[in-house]
Amino acid sequence: MLIDTYGRVATDLRVSLTDRCNLRCTYCMPEEGLQWLAKPDLLTDDEIVRLIDIAVTSLGIKEVRFTGGEPLLRPGLVGIVERVAALAPRPQMSLTTNGIGLKRTAAALKAAGLDRVNVSLDTLRPEVFKILTRRDRHRDVIEGLHAARDADLTPIKINTVLMPGLNEDEAPDLLAWAVEHRYELRFIEQMPLDAQHGWKREGMITAGDILASLRTRFELTPEGADERGSAPAERWIVDGGPHRVGVIASVTRPFCAACDRTRLTADGQIRTCLFATEETDLRSALRSGAPDEEIARIWRLAMWGKKAGAGLDDPSFVQPDRPMSAIGG
């Protein structure tokens, strides 16, 4: 079991498979990209599967989310999914992607055992997509979403970040589109995880702003805390149901008290929080021949020291030195 001093138990593992990405989203990394991790620093497929095996069989992990960077850029992804699906007990598996590679991989991922996908899409307008991501790939994302639905990688969740002056007016249109296509839309407040450290709280589009915009067109009924559980998104029933819309308000409405996540970076570090400034090295233990029991002990100790919250409202908050692309959102 992965328990901390506040009584929280981690049952959800986020696994970053690569720090690389084929987009250059303005809220994540600079236009020229980043200095990527050297290949020897990255966990191998075997190392990733071994760590997930330890997490599932010894530490109580029930859900595994593959992230990046962009996880579809990992050459061995389908094989990793297939091997994790064979574990006993079998964890629920999902993947967070920008959707660009889904058209060619969705069917294979479903056959390998992946349960569902989250797809990042911030706008319905191709010209705005090009500005936000610095790439002209909007059509590829839409086609990837269609492929994921055809492969039954459902429920499909759409993750959207609204940025001032670019797509802040699109919330109602995005929700209408998601309802039409049977996607669950989730708005995410922009978080301080950009490589260039340009994030400023003042001027950001808040959960309150998003809900006010949505209510100009839709009737929203709170789903309630009992339904939410440890999920990061607060959800609202749209026009009486059955459709839902979520808001992940990491900055203005932190949900740290109910957090059930632990994170493994692409280079084998444990992070207790997306905003953590400290990491615990598992890669060295793996490569020095440590047995599973010792790796599990290191992991438990790391999670025992998890802090109470991210502290984004604290003036002394220090932005993590890794961008979102290297941590795995």
C-alpha beads as a LAMMPS data file, in Angstrom:
LAMMPS data file: protein, C-alpha beads

329 atoms
328 bonds

1 atom types
1 bond types

-500.0 500.0 xlo xhi
-500.0 500.0 ylo yhi
-500.0 500.0 zlo zhi

Masses

1 110.0

Atoms # bond

1 1 1 0.000 0.000 0.000
2 1 1 1.179 3.521 -0.824
3 1 1 -0.058 5.605 2.103
4 1 1 1.110 9.016 3.268
5 1 1 1.134 10.721 6.651
6 1 1 -2.247 12.344 5.907
7 1 1 -3.941 8.977 5.387
8 1 1 -4.250 9.243 1.608
9 1 1 -3.737 6.002 -0.304
10 1 1 -2.389 6.069 -3.854
11 1 1 -4.145 3.602 -6.151
12 1 1 -3.672 5.500 -9.448
13 1 1 -0.275 5.393 -11.192
14 1 1 0.621 7.895 -13.916
15 1 1 3.472 6.617 -16.113
16 1 1 5.322 9.032 -18.393
17 1 1 6.671 7.017 -21.336
18 1 1 8.637 9.826 -22.989
19 1 1 9.398 13.507 -22.554
20 1 1 9.140 14.097 -26.307
21 1 1 6.141 15.659 -28.014
22 1 1 5.206 16.457 -31.612
23 1 1 3.377 19.659 -30.623
24 1 1 4.752 22.844 -29.065
25 1 1 1.798 24.038 -26.997
26 1 1 2.353 27.556 -25.725
27 1 1 1.384 26.636 -22.139
28 1 1 3.843 23.716 -22.023
29 1 1 7.094 24.375 -23.872
30 1 1 8.942 26.951 -25.990
31 1 1 8.636 26.971 -29.779
32 1 1 12.127 25.536 -30.261
33 1 1 11.310 22.608 -28.003
34 1 1 13.412 21.315 -25.120
35 1 1 16.567 19.350 -24.584
36 1 1 15.175 15.816 -24.552
37 1 1 16.330 13.115 -22.189
38 1 1 19.177 10.978 -23.498
39 1 1 18.073 7.487 -24.506
40 1 1 20.179 5.723 -21.805
41 1 1 18.370 7.824 -19.173
42 1 1 14.952 6.586 -20.258
43 1 1 13.456 3.485 -18.714
44 1 1 13.396 0.523 -21.083
45 1 1 10.151 -1.291 -21.887
46 1 1 11.159 -4.110 -19.534
47 1 1 11.911 -1.656 -16.715
48 1 1 8.576 0.097 -17.139
49 1 1 6.647 -3.173 -17.062
50 1 1 8.602 -4.374 -14.027
51 1 1 7.844 -1.199 -12.069
52 1 1 4.164 -1.364 -12.980
53 1 1 4.148 -5.037 -11.940
54 1 1 5.587 -4.093 -8.537
55 1 1 3.041 -1.281 -8.193
56 1 1 0.101 -3.536 -9.039
57 1 1 1.077 -6.708 -7.199
58 1 1 2.785 -5.225 -4.124
59 1 1 1.630 -1.627 -3.680
60 1 1 -2.121 -1.643 -4.346
61 1 1 -2.195 0.218 -7.670
62 1 1 -5.503 -0.360 -9.476
63 1 1 -5.324 2.134 -12.351
64 1 1 -2.476 2.938 -14.737
65 1 1 -2.489 6.021 -16.979
66 1 1 0.163 6.256 -19.707
67 1 1 1.274 9.832 -20.397
68 1 1 4.191 11.738 -21.905
69 1 1 5.236 14.035 -23.437
70 1 1 3.252 12.300 -26.121
71 1 1 3.000 8.578 -25.275
72 1 1 2.136 7.560 -28.848
73 1 1 5.733 8.466 -29.751
74 1 1 6.981 5.556 -27.614
75 1 1 7.911 2.787 -30.109
76 1 1 7.105 -0.044 -27.692
77 1 1 3.782 1.332 -26.459
78 1 1 1.503 -1.428 -27.786
79 1 1 3.757 -4.096 -26.330
80 1 1 3.869 -2.362 -22.945
81 1 1 0.068 -2.176 -22.864
82 1 1 -0.233 -5.844 -23.794
83 1 1 2.171 -6.913 -21.051
84 1 1 0.500 -4.783 -18.390
85 1 1 -2.895 -6.177 -19.427
86 1 1 -1.537 -9.657 -18.612
87 1 1 -0.716 -8.757 -15.000
88 1 1 -2.737 -10.262 -12.181
89 1 1 -4.589 -8.400 -10.870
90 1 1 -5.130 -6.556 -14.137
91 1 1 -5.188 -2.767 -13.671
92 1 1 -7.507 -0.466 -15.554
93 1 1 -5.465 1.228 -18.285
94 1 1 -5.933 4.574 -19.970
95 1 1 -3.779 6.911 -22.022
96 1 1 -3.529 10.696 -22.297
97 1 1 -2.571 11.827 -25.793
98 1 1 -2.687 14.790 -28.151
99 1 1 -4.504 12.478 -30.553
100 1 1 -2.259 12.978 -33.567
101 1 1 -1.209 9.327 -33.769
102 1 1 -4.501 7.743 -32.756
103 1 1 -5.777 7.145 -36.282
104 1 1 -3.038 4.562 -36.893
105 1 1 -2.781 3.127 -33.347
106 1 1 -6.263 3.095 -31.779
107 1 1 -7.274 -0.374 -32.998
108 1 1 -3.948 -1.939 -31.982
109 1 1 -4.072 -0.342 -28.540
110 1 1 -7.594 -1.631 -27.960
111 1 1 -6.563 -5.123 -29.047
112 1 1 -3.583 -4.947 -26.674
113 1 1 -5.868 -4.194 -23.726
114 1 1 -6.098 -0.412 -23.383
115 1 1 -9.452 0.566 -21.884
116 1 1 -9.883 4.208 -22.861
117 1 1 -8.193 7.485 -23.848
118 1 1 -8.052 11.133 -22.844
119 1 1 -7.358 13.453 -25.776
120 1 1 -6.117 17.032 -25.507
121 1 1 -7.996 19.453 -27.765
122 1 1 -8.179 23.153 -26.945
123 1 1 -10.108 24.532 -29.893
124 1 1 -12.476 23.675 -32.729
125 1 1 -10.829 26.252 -34.990
126 1 1 -7.858 24.976 -37.029
127 1 1 -6.295 28.443 -37.214
128 1 1 -6.365 28.809 -33.412
129 1 1 -5.019 25.273 -33.000
130 1 1 -2.043 26.246 -35.143
131 1 1 -1.333 29.263 -32.934
132 1 1 -1.736 27.343 -29.671
133 1 1 0.317 24.293 -30.690
134 1 1 2.598 25.849 -33.326
135 1 1 1.659 22.952 -35.593
136 1 1 -0.997 22.536 -38.330
137 1 1 -2.387 19.191 -37.095
138 1 1 -5.985 19.921 -36.095
139 1 1 -7.458 17.535 -38.667
140 1 1 -5.204 14.725 -37.412
141 1 1 -6.564 15.128 -33.886
142 1 1 -10.173 15.023 -35.073
143 1 1 -9.485 11.914 -37.152
144 1 1 -7.728 10.353 -34.170
145 1 1 -10.799 10.948 -32.009
146 1 1 -13.002 9.245 -34.589
147 1 1 -10.609 6.277 -34.663
148 1 1 -10.640 6.003 -30.870
149 1 1 -14.438 5.941 -30.854
150 1 1 -14.516 3.338 -33.635
151 1 1 -12.096 1.198 -31.592
152 1 1 -14.318 1.568 -28.499
153 1 1 -11.631 3.230 -26.383
154 1 1 -14.451 4.737 -24.357
155 1 1 -15.447 6.803 -22.513
156 1 1 -13.351 9.309 -24.440
157 1 1 -12.509 12.399 -22.422
158 1 1 -11.438 15.670 -24.028
159 1 1 -9.004 17.828 -22.047
160 1 1 -9.179 21.552 -22.840
161 1 1 -7.133 24.504 -21.618
162 1 1 -8.560 27.969 -22.278
163 1 1 -6.062 30.763 -22.911
164 1 1 -6.789 34.505 -22.761
165 1 1 -7.140 36.133 -26.153
166 1 1 -7.057 32.843 -28.069
167 1 1 -9.829 30.373 -27.248
168 1 1 -11.435 31.749 -24.081
169 1 1 -14.712 32.314 -25.960
170 1 1 -15.024 28.699 -27.146
171 1 1 -16.277 26.963 -24.007
172 1 1 -19.972 26.737 -25.057
173 1 1 -19.115 25.675 -28.617
174 1 1 -16.731 23.009 -27.344
175 1 1 -19.356 21.605 -24.983
176 1 1 -22.022 21.530 -27.703
177 1 1 -19.596 19.680 -29.985
178 1 1 -18.609 17.197 -27.243
179 1 1 -22.258 16.439 -26.471
180 1 1 -22.979 15.896 -30.168
181 1 1 -20.094 13.421 -30.536
182 1 1 -20.550 11.708 -27.139
183 1 1 -17.240 12.864 -25.679
184 1 1 -16.876 13.955 -22.066
185 1 1 -15.365 17.436 -22.020
186 1 1 -13.106 18.531 -19.158
187 1 1 -11.712 22.030 -18.870
188 1 1 -8.375 22.332 -17.077
189 1 1 -7.165 25.560 -15.510
190 1 1 -3.783 26.522 -16.932
191 1 1 -1.169 25.311 -14.459
192 1 1 2.342 26.620 -13.685
193 1 1 4.130 23.836 -15.564
194 1 1 5.432 25.653 -18.627
195 1 1 9.132 25.334 -19.397
196 1 1 9.585 29.055 -19.910
197 1 1 7.990 29.867 -16.514
198 1 1 5.673 32.410 -18.111
199 1 1 2.595 31.394 -16.101
200 1 1 0.868 34.164 -14.175
201 1 1 -2.203 33.659 -12.060
202 1 1 -3.628 37.067 -12.866
203 1 1 -5.451 36.917 -16.188
204 1 1 -5.774 33.112 -16.274
205 1 1 -9.170 31.637 -17.178
206 1 1 -10.535 30.271 -13.911
207 1 1 -13.108 27.576 -13.182
208 1 1 -15.552 30.350 -12.312
209 1 1 -14.987 32.018 -15.672
210 1 1 -15.530 28.726 -17.492
211 1 1 -18.754 27.883 -15.684
212 1 1 -20.131 31.379 -16.215
213 1 1 -19.462 31.071 -19.942
214 1 1 -21.073 27.625 -20.180
215 1 1 -24.175 28.784 -18.334
216 1 1 -24.903 31.321 -21.062
217 1 1 -26.061 28.356 -23.168
218 1 1 -26.523 25.337 -20.887
219 1 1 -28.190 24.436 -17.626
220 1 1 -25.565 22.920 -15.327
221 1 1 -26.453 20.868 -12.251
222 1 1 -23.649 19.890 -9.832
223 1 1 -23.073 16.158 -9.778
224 1 1 -22.092 16.167 -6.115
225 1 1 -19.088 15.216 -3.981
226 1 1 -20.220 11.607 -3.511
227 1 1 -20.045 10.990 -7.258
228 1 1 -16.694 12.754 -7.589
229 1 1 -14.702 10.670 -5.105
230 1 1 -10.967 11.220 -5.684
231 1 1 -11.387 12.348 -9.307
232 1 1 -9.662 15.665 -10.102
233 1 1 -12.640 16.985 -12.084
234 1 1 -15.725 18.515 -10.539
235 1 1 -18.569 17.499 -12.845
236 1 1 -21.880 19.046 -13.823
237 1 1 -24.888 17.419 -15.484
238 1 1 -25.632 19.185 -18.771
239 1 1 -29.285 20.140 -19.462
240 1 1 -30.609 17.406 -17.207
241 1 1 -28.338 14.673 -18.540
242 1 1 -27.082 12.221 -19.468
243 1 1 -24.056 14.262 -20.606
244 1 1 -21.501 15.626 -18.128
245 1 1 -18.889 18.361 -18.255
246 1 1 -15.964 18.594 -15.872
247 1 1 -13.645 21.305 -14.610
248 1 1 -10.234 20.527 -13.138
249 1 1 -9.494 23.588 -11.027
250 1 1 -6.000 22.756 -9.815
251 1 1 -5.224 26.406 -9.090
252 1 1 -8.423 27.935 -7.697
253 1 1 -10.082 24.856 -6.177
254 1 1 -7.279 22.424 -5.240
255 1 1 -8.305 18.819 -4.598
256 1 1 -5.119 17.705 -2.831
257 1 1 -6.957 16.280 0.192
258 1 1 -8.469 13.525 -1.952
259 1 1 -5.448 12.842 -4.187
260 1 1 -4.845 9.140 -4.897
261 1 1 -2.051 9.453 -7.483
262 1 1 1.623 8.547 -7.702
263 1 1 3.754 9.418 -10.721
264 1 1 6.616 7.693 -12.516
265 1 1 8.672 9.857 -14.874
266 1 1 10.160 8.614 -18.130
267 1 1 13.604 8.460 -16.519
268 1 1 12.477 6.412 -13.549
269 1 1 11.807 8.974 -10.839
270 1 1 8.869 8.896 -8.433
271 1 1 6.988 12.162 -8.003
272 1 1 4.418 12.395 -5.264
273 1 1 2.680 15.362 -6.904
274 1 1 2.515 17.044 -10.293
275 1 1 3.902 20.167 -8.620
276 1 1 6.561 18.428 -6.525
277 1 1 10.080 19.867 -6.623
278 1 1 11.676 16.675 -5.304
279 1 1 11.911 13.209 -6.845
280 1 1 12.881 9.736 -5.648
281 1 1 15.125 7.661 -7.912
282 1 1 13.936 4.147 -8.765
283 1 1 16.010 3.748 -11.918
284 1 1 19.281 3.422 -10.004
285 1 1 17.810 0.753 -7.757
286 1 1 16.533 -1.143 -10.803
287 1 1 19.843 -1.030 -12.608
288 1 1 21.897 -1.932 -9.547
289 1 1 20.029 -5.221 -9.214
290 1 1 17.742 -4.380 -6.303
291 1 1 14.997 -6.976 -5.687
292 1 1 11.330 -6.076 -6.070
293 1 1 10.928 -5.849 -2.285
294 1 1 13.596 -3.141 -2.025
295 1 1 12.098 -1.130 -4.890
296 1 1 8.678 -1.353 -3.234
297 1 1 10.212 -0.168 0.046
298 1 1 11.777 2.901 -1.637
299 1 1 8.451 3.696 -3.328
300 1 1 6.513 3.417 -0.058
301 1 1 8.986 5.705 1.702
302 1 1 8.700 8.298 -1.072
303 1 1 4.914 8.359 -0.848
304 1 1 4.964 8.467 2.961
305 1 1 6.625 11.877 2.668
306 1 1 3.999 13.342 0.326
307 1 1 3.101 16.922 1.246
308 1 1 -0.389 18.027 2.240
309 1 1 -0.952 20.061 -0.923
310 1 1 0.556 21.795 -3.913
311 1 1 0.532 25.219 -2.257
312 1 1 -0.299 27.188 -5.403
313 1 1 -1.916 29.881 -3.279
314 1 1 1.209 30.190 -1.140
315 1 1 3.399 33.179 -2.154
316 1 1 6.441 30.978 -1.507
317 1 1 5.317 28.390 -4.098
318 1 1 8.248 27.314 -6.260
319 1 1 7.392 26.235 -9.795
320 1 1 8.738 22.752 -10.606
321 1 1 11.863 22.793 -12.773
322 1 1 10.456 20.148 -15.126
323 1 1 7.814 21.158 -17.693
324 1 1 4.603 19.172 -18.035
325 1 1 6.060 17.339 -21.042
326 1 1 8.673 15.707 -18.816
327 1 1 6.435 14.978 -15.826
328 1 1 3.403 13.452 -17.461
329 1 1 0.157 15.286 -16.753

Bonds

1 1 1 2
2 1 2 3
3 1 3 4
4 1 4 5
5 1 5 6
6 1 6 7
7 1 7 8
8 1 8 9
9 1 9 10
10 1 10 11
11 1 11 12
12 1 12 13
13 1 13 14
14 1 14 15
15 1 15 16
16 1 16 17
17 1 17 18
18 1 18 19
19 1 19 20
20 1 20 21
21 1 21 22
22 1 22 23
23 1 23 24
24 1 24 25
25 1 25 26
26 1 26 27
27 1 27 28
28 1 28 29
29 1 29 30
30 1 30 31
31 1 31 32
32 1 32 33
33 1 33 34
34 1 34 35
35 1 35 36
36 1 36 37
37 1 37 38
38 1 38 39
39 1 39 40
40 1 40 41
41 1 41 42
42 1 42 43
43 1 43 44
44 1 44 45
45 1 45 46
46 1 46 47
47 1 47 48
48 1 48 49
49 1 49 50
50 1 50 51
51 1 51 52
52 1 52 53
53 1 53 54
54 1 54 55
55 1 55 56
56 1 56 57
57 1 57 58
58 1 58 59
59 1 59 60
60 1 60 61
61 1 61 62
62 1 62 63
63 1 63 64
64 1 64 65
65 1 65 66
66 1 66 67
67 1 67 68
68 1 68 69
69 1 69 70
70 1 70 71
71 1 71 72
72 1 72 73
73 1 73 74
74 1 74 75
75 1 75 76
76 1 76 77
77 1 77 78
78 1 78 79
79 1 79 80
80 1 80 81
81 1 81 82
82 1 82 83
83 1 83 84
84 1 84 85
85 1 85 86
86 1 86 87
87 1 87 88
88 1 88 89
89 1 89 90
90 1 90 91
91 1 91 92
92 1 92 93
93 1 93 94
94 1 94 95
95 1 95 96
96 1 96 97
97 1 97 98
98 1 98 99
99 1 99 100
100 1 100 101
101 1 101 102
102 1 102 103
103 1 103 104
104 1 104 105
105 1 105 106
106 1 106 107
107 1 107 108
108 1 108 109
109 1 109 110
110 1 110 111
111 1 111 112
112 1 112 113
113 1 113 114
114 1 114 115
115 1 115 116
116 1 116 117
117 1 117 118
118 1 118 119
119 1 119 120
120 1 120 121
121 1 121 122
122 1 122 123
123 1 123 124
124 1 124 125
125 1 125 126
126 1 126 127
127 1 127 128
128 1 128 129
129 1 129 130
130 1 130 131
131 1 131 132
132 1 132 133
133 1 133 134
134 1 134 135
135 1 135 136
136 1 136 137
137 1 137 138
138 1 138 139
139 1 139 140
140 1 140 141
141 1 141 142
142 1 142 143
143 1 143 144
144 1 144 145
145 1 145 146
146 1 146 147
147 1 147 148
148 1 148 149
149 1 149 150
150 1 150 151
151 1 151 152
152 1 152 153
153 1 153 154
154 1 154 155
155 1 155 156
156 1 156 157
157 1 157 158
158 1 158 159
159 1 159 160
160 1 160 161
161 1 161 162
162 1 162 163
163 1 163 164
164 1 164 165
165 1 165 166
166 1 166 167
167 1 167 168
168 1 168 169
169 1 169 170
170 1 170 171
171 1 171 172
172 1 172 173
173 1 173 174
174 1 174 175
175 1 175 176
176 1 176 177
177 1 177 178
178 1 178 179
179 1 179 180
180 1 180 181
181 1 181 182
182 1 182 183
183 1 183 184
184 1 184 185
185 1 185 186
186 1 186 187
187 1 187 188
188 1 188 189
189 1 189 190
190 1 190 191
191 1 191 192
192 1 192 193
193 1 193 194
194 1 194 195
195 1 195 196
196 1 196 197
197 1 197 198
198 1 198 199
199 1 199 200
200 1 200 201
201 1 201 202
202 1 202 203
203 1 203 204
204 1 204 205
205 1 205 206
206 1 206 207
207 1 207 208
208 1 208 209
209 1 209 210
210 1 210 211
211 1 211 212
212 1 212 213
213 1 213 214
214 1 214 215
215 1 215 216
216 1 216 217
217 1 217 218
218 1 218 219
219 1 219 220
220 1 220 221
221 1 221 222
222 1 222 223
223 1 223 224
224 1 224 225
225 1 225 226
226 1 226 227
227 1 227 228
228 1 228 229
229 1 229 230
230 1 230 231
231 1 231 232
232 1 232 233
233 1 233 234
234 1 234 235
235 1 235 236
236 1 236 237
237 1 237 238
238 1 238 239
239 1 239 240
240 1 240 241
241 1 241 242
242 1 242 243
243 1 243 244
244 1 244 245
245 1 245 246
246 1 246 247
247 1 247 248
248 1 248 249
249 1 249 250
250 1 250 251
251 1 251 252
252 1 252 253
253 1 253 254
254 1 254 255
255 1 255 256
256 1 256 257
257 1 257 258
258 1 258 259
259 1 259 260
260 1 260 261
261 1 261 262
262 1 262 263
263 1 263 264
264 1 264 265
265 1 265 266
266 1 266 267
267 1 267 268
268 1 268 269
269 1 269 270
270 1 270 271
271 1 271 272
272 1 272 273
273 1 273 274
274 1 274 275
275 1 275 276
276 1 276 277
277 1 277 278
278 1 278 279
279 1 279 280
280 1 280 281
281 1 281 282
282 1 282 283
283 1 283 284
284 1 284 285
285 1 285 286
286 1 286 287
287 1 287 288
288 1 288 289
289 1 289 290
290 1 290 291
291 1 291 292
292 1 292 293
293 1 293 294
294 1 294 295
295 1 295 296
296 1 296 297
297 1 297 298
298 1 298 299
299 1 299 300
300 1 300 301
301 1 301 302
302 1 302 303
303 1 303 304
304 1 304 305
305 1 305 306
306 1 306 307
307 1 307 308
308 1 308 309
309 1 309 310
310 1 310 311
311 1 311 312
312 1 312 313
313 1 313 314
314 1 314 315
315 1 315 316
316 1 316 317
317 1 317 318
318 1 318 319
319 1 319 320
320 1 320 321
321 1 321 322
322 1 322 323
323 1 323 324
324 1 324 325
325 1 325 326
326 1 326 327
327 1 327 328
328 1 328 329
